Structure formats: structure tokens, C-alpha cells
Amino acid sequence: MRSAWARGVFLSVVSAASAASAQRPPDRPQQAVLMIEPMILRSPREQPHLTLAATFGALDQATTGTLAGYGYDHGAAMSLGLNARLVFPLEGCRCMTHGVDANVLWTDGATLGAGASSAWERGIIDLGYAFRVELPCMRSGTRRWWVTGTLGLSGQLADAGLGDVSASETAGLNERTAAGARYDHLALGWHFGASMEVVFDKTLVGFGVDLRDLRGLDTDQARTFLLGANLRVGVDLGL
């Protein structure tokens, strides 16, 4: 009797243990940790870019040591120019590039020498460092927006004329003739510029502003300050 009772107890314990084991939830599989790199790091490396642009704008100037009036001491003029930039990507970031900026600018009065004389005909050359940043939140398809800052050296060759007057103007002619003969000079200084462009595939359209502070060499025209604004149209070529 005891043997039958003990066997019954043993079987009950085994049955309960089996039932508990069957009800235990299965072990959860070990979850793999997925490391996602930032898009900017795993994107293809940005190419070097060469931008070539024609510029059309206005230039306001102030020059010391000149005859007052007639546009010698202060005046505005239209400007035409060519700009080239060669920029390379910064390590680890596709939206920032830097490189070399070169600019050539010509101005000859408010009409670019058409139908009127001018106080100054200027040829200007800039060479400097460029830092270019993309605005990725404004990117769409092949359209990309860029902001560029430039800083460097600038030089001008200034050829004085008969003033910002009509070709038939005779007032102060003797003074203006003497000024035109004396005021030709070379000046060197610094240049700072900023521009914003939108690039559609390879076509570039934008605008820019710049400042120049130039010191005359061996001349009474000791200092010239130039403030300019321009429209830019050209191409952006990946190399």
C-alpha cells in the first residue's frame, strides 16, 4: 500500500514538473545590434569642382587725394568680370569644400565707356582662398545651393579720364584734363567677398558682394575703397 502511495506521489510530481516546463515561454533569440553610419560618412566622396562664371554688376568707389567732384573722389560704375574657383572636398564632410578663387574685373563709368567719359577706367585682379558650403536642406534632385566666402589679395590699375560727365561737357575741362594726366596709378590691398549660387546639374546662377581696400603705390591717391555687387552666371564642373 505504501509502495502504491509513494509511486502515486512521484508520478504527480513528475507530471507537475512536465506541465510547468511546457508552459514556460520559449527563449527570445538574441537581437543583433545594427550600427547605422551617418549618411554624410557613407556617401560617396565629393569631387573637386571647377566653377567658371561671368559677372555683371555695379561698383561704388571712394578715392583719396583727388579733385572733388566729377567722380574722381566718389562715384559708381558698372562692372564686367570673370571668376574662376577650384575647390576640393574637406575630409569627412561632403557639404564643405575649399580652394582657390581668381577674379578679373573691368569698369569704365556708368555706361562702360559708351557715350560718356568716366573718371576712372579700372582693371582689377583678385586672388585668394575660397571656402564653400552647401545648404543640404535645400537640395532637390540635381539642384544644389552653395554659399561661398573668399579672402585674398587684390590689385588695380586705374586709368584716370575726364570725369563722369558727358563727352560734350566743357565745365572744368582744364582741371579735368590735368587730373586725367596725373591720377593714373597702381594700387594693392585686400579683398573680401561672399556669394550664393544655385546649381542646376552644371548650370550656375547666383549673386555676390565684395569689398576691396587698396593702397596706391607712389601716388597722391593713397587709398581706394570699393564696394561691389554682381550677378553670376556660369558652369559648375565636377573633375
C-alpha positions as semicolon CSV with decimal commas, in nm:
position;residue;x (nm);y (nm);z (nm)
1;M;0,000;0,000;0,000
2;R;0,279;0,239;0,091
3;S;0,456;0,148;-0,231
4;A;0,148;0,231;-0,437
5;W;0,106;0,562;-0,246
6;A;0,470;0,663;-0,299
7;R;0,453;0,576;-0,665
8;G;0,142;0,794;-0,699
9;V;0,314;1,090;-0,531
10;F;0,622;1,052;-0,751
11;L;0,412;1,043;-1,069
12;S;0,219;1,354;-0,956
13;V;0,544;1,549;-0,901
14;V;0,684;1,446;-1,239
15;S;0,357;1,538;-1,413
16;A;0,351;1,884;-1,250
17;A;0,715;1,948;-1,346
18;S;0,646;1,847;-1,707
19;A;0,343;2,078;-1,725
20;A;0,544;2,375;-1,587
21;S;0,819;2,313;-1,839
22;A;0,569;2,304;-2,125
23;Q;0,415;2,638;-2,016
24;R;0,750;2,831;-1,993
25;P;0,780;3,080;-2,283
26;P;1,050;2,999;-2,535
27;D;1,381;3,179;-2,503
28;R;1,393;3,505;-2,706
29;P;1,652;3,500;-2,981
30;Q;1,947;3,729;-2,927
31;Q;1,891;4,056;-3,109
32;A;2,164;4,182;-3,336
33;V;2,267;4,548;-3,289
34;L;2,259;4,733;-3,619
35;M;2,506;5,019;-3,641
36;I;2,388;5,283;-3,885
37;E;2,653;5,524;-4,003
38;P;2,552;5,883;-4,067
39;M;2,460;5,941;-4,427
40;I;2,730;6,202;-4,463
41;L;3,002;5,948;-4,379
42;R;2,898;5,663;-4,604
43;S;2,806;5,880;-4,906
44;P;3,045;5,882;-5,199
45;R;3,328;6,129;-5,165
46;E;3,261;6,474;-5,314
47;Q;3,457;6,553;-5,630
48;P;3,679;6,855;-5,680
49;H;3,484;7,125;-5,862
50;L;3,581;7,399;-6,106
51;T;3,336;7,688;-6,138
52;L;3,359;7,943;-6,417
53;A;3,128;8,244;-6,409
54;A;3,074;8,571;-6,590
55;T;2,977;8,860;-6,362
56;F;2,780;9,177;-6,429
57;G;2,727;9,435;-6,158
58;A;2,791;9,775;-6,004
59;L;3,092;9,915;-5,821
60;D;3,091;10,209;-5,581
61;Q;3,429;10,374;-5,516
62;A;3,587;10,635;-5,291
63;T;3,941;10,757;-5,360
64;T;4,152;10,996;-5,152
65;G;4,385;11,270;-5,282
66;T;4,174;11,368;-5,583
67;L;3,986;11,664;-5,726
68;A;3,646;11,698;-5,559
69;G;3,358;11,617;-5,787
70;Y;3,337;11,478;-6,139
71;G;3,351;11,121;-5,999
72;Y;3,721;11,122;-5,900
73;D;3,668;11,127;-5,525
74;H;3,347;10,924;-5,521
75;G;3,126;10,762;-5,779
76;A;2,957;10,449;-5,908
77;A;3,018;10,248;-6,222
78;M;2,905;9,933;-6,397
79;S;3,137;9,633;-6,398
80;L;3,205;9,323;-6,606
81;G;3,416;9,032;-6,487
82;L;3,521;8,669;-6,500
83;N;3,557;8,444;-6,197
84;A;3,715;8,100;-6,155
85;R;3,717;7,877;-5,847
86;L;3,886;7,543;-5,797
87;V;3,769;7,375;-5,476
88;F;3,841;7,041;-5,310
89;P;3,632;6,847;-5,053
90;L;3,717;6,862;-4,685
91;E;3,790;6,523;-4,528
92;G;3,482;6,360;-4,376
93;C;3,223;6,611;-4,499
94;R;3,057;6,628;-4,842
95;C;2,896;6,968;-4,788
96;M;3,218;7,169;-4,733
97;T;3,490;7,242;-4,987
98;H;3,778;7,488;-5,008
99;G;4,033;7,602;-5,261
100;V;4,149;7,890;-5,480
101;D;3,949;8,185;-5,614
102;A;4,062;8,412;-5,902
103;N;3,872;8,714;-6,030
104;V;3,921;8,966;-6,311
105;L;3,706;9,282;-6,319
106;W;3,681;9,577;-6,557
107;T;3,488;9,901;-6,513
108;D;3,465;10,226;-6,711
109;G;3,200;10,458;-6,573
110;A;2,824;10,423;-6,552
111;T;2,793;10,333;-6,922
112;L;3,109;10,123;-6,956
113;G;3,256;10,394;-7,178
114;A;2,961;10,422;-7,418
115;G;2,860;10,781;-7,498
116;A;3,024;10,943;-7,196
117;S;3,364;10,993;-7,038
118;S;3,449;10,848;-6,699
119;A;3,659;10,946;-6,402
120;W;3,823;10,603;-6,382
121;E;3,876;10,306;-6,604
122;R;3,984;10,022;-6,375
123;G;4,129;9,680;-6,429
124;I;4,115;9,471;-6,111
125;I;4,262;9,129;-6,031
126;D;4,184;8,929;-5,715
127;L;4,349;8,609;-5,595
128;G;4,253;8,440;-5,270
129;Y;4,122;8,149;-5,064
130;A;3,765;8,024;-5,104
131;F;3,553;7,831;-4,853
132;R;3,234;7,682;-4,999
133;V;2,943;7,532;-4,803
134;E;2,639;7,352;-4,942
135;L;2,292;7,403;-4,793
136;P;2,179;7,036;-4,790
137;C;1,827;7,112;-4,665
138;M;1,763;7,296;-4,994
139;R;1,890;7,018;-5,221
140;S;1,640;6,870;-5,465
141;G;1,733;6,630;-5,746
142;T;2,020;6,790;-5,938
143;R;1,961;7,130;-5,775
144;R;2,217;7,230;-5,511
145;W;2,260;7,559;-5,322
146;W;2,605;7,687;-5,222
147;V;2,737;7,977;-5,014
148;T;3,100;8,083;-5,068
149;G;3,330;8,321;-4,883
150;T;3,660;8,446;-5,027
151;L;3,952;8,634;-4,876
152;G;4,272;8,735;-5,051
153;L;4,484;8,995;-5,226
154;S;4,364;9,249;-5,479
155;G;4,530;9,488;-5,720
156;Q;4,406;9,753;-5,961
157;L;4,542;9,957;-6,248
158;A;4,346;10,283;-6,252
159;D;4,346;10,499;-6,565
160;A;4,201;10,844;-6,493
161;G;3,977;11,006;-6,754
162;L;3,794;11,335;-6,792
163;G;3,537;11,268;-6,520
164;D;3,189;11,122;-6,503
165;V;3,040;11,370;-6,747
166;S;2,901;11,366;-7,099
167;A;3,151;11,372;-7,381
168;S;3,042;11,727;-7,476
169;E;3,075;11,873;-7,123
170;T;3,314;12,172;-7,110
171;A;3,279;12,283;-6,745
172;G;3,607;12,240;-6,558
173;L;3,771;12,096;-6,868
174;N;4,119;12,225;-6,782
175;E;4,104;12,084;-6,430
176;R;3,971;11,751;-6,553
177;T;4,237;11,728;-6,823
178;A;4,512;11,788;-6,565
179;A;4,356;11,531;-6,330
180;G;4,335;11,274;-6,607
181;A;4,706;11,318;-6,674
182;R;4,815;11,297;-6,306
183;Y;4,588;11,041;-6,144
184;D;4,686;10,719;-6,324
185;H;4,816;10,478;-6,060
186;L;4,862;10,122;-5,938
187;A;4,715;10,010;-5,604
188;L;4,736;9,691;-5,396
189;G;4,535;9,569;-5,098
190;W;4,292;9,311;-4,969
191;H;3,967;9,168;-5,096
192;F;3,675;9,000;-4,918
193;G;3,376;8,854;-5,100
194;A;3,068;8,641;-5,046
195;S;2,834;8,477;-5,294
196;M;2,534;8,247;-5,310
197;E;2,467;8,022;-5,609
198;V;2,217;7,761;-5,715
199;V;2,347;7,488;-5,946
200;F;2,110;7,301;-6,179
201;D;2,311;6,998;-6,290
202;K;2,609;7,201;-6,427
203;T;2,449;7,544;-6,479
204;L;2,528;7,805;-6,212
205;V;2,325;8,118;-6,132
206;G;2,381;8,345;-5,832
207;F;2,480;8,679;-5,689
208;G;2,776;8,814;-5,495
209;V;2,905;9,111;-5,296
210;D;3,264;9,216;-5,232
211;L;3,481;9,471;-5,054
212;R;3,826;9,597;-5,153
213;D;4,061;9,827;-4,963
214;L;4,351;9,932;-5,187
215;R;4,658;10,149;-5,119
216;G;4,814;10,348;-5,402
217;L;5,182;10,294;-5,486
218;D;5,389;10,613;-5,518
219;T;5,085;10,835;-5,581
220;D;4,873;11,101;-5,412
221;Q;4,574;10,865;-5,446
222;A;4,675;10,692;-5,126
223;R;4,364;10,485;-5,068
224;T;4,071;10,348;-5,267
225;F;3,772;10,171;-5,113
226;L;3,550;9,966;-5,345
227;L;3,212;9,811;-5,267
228;G;3,058;9,591;-5,535
229;A;2,756;9,373;-5,608
230;N;2,711;9,145;-5,907
231;L;2,509;8,876;-6,076
232;R;2,687;8,549;-6,162
233;V;2,613;8,309;-6,449
234;G;2,832;8,016;-6,544
235;V;2,906;7,645;-6,507
236;D;3,000;7,414;-6,220
237;L;3,212;7,123;-6,341
238;G;3,298;6,813;-6,138
239;L;3,655;6,698;-6,207
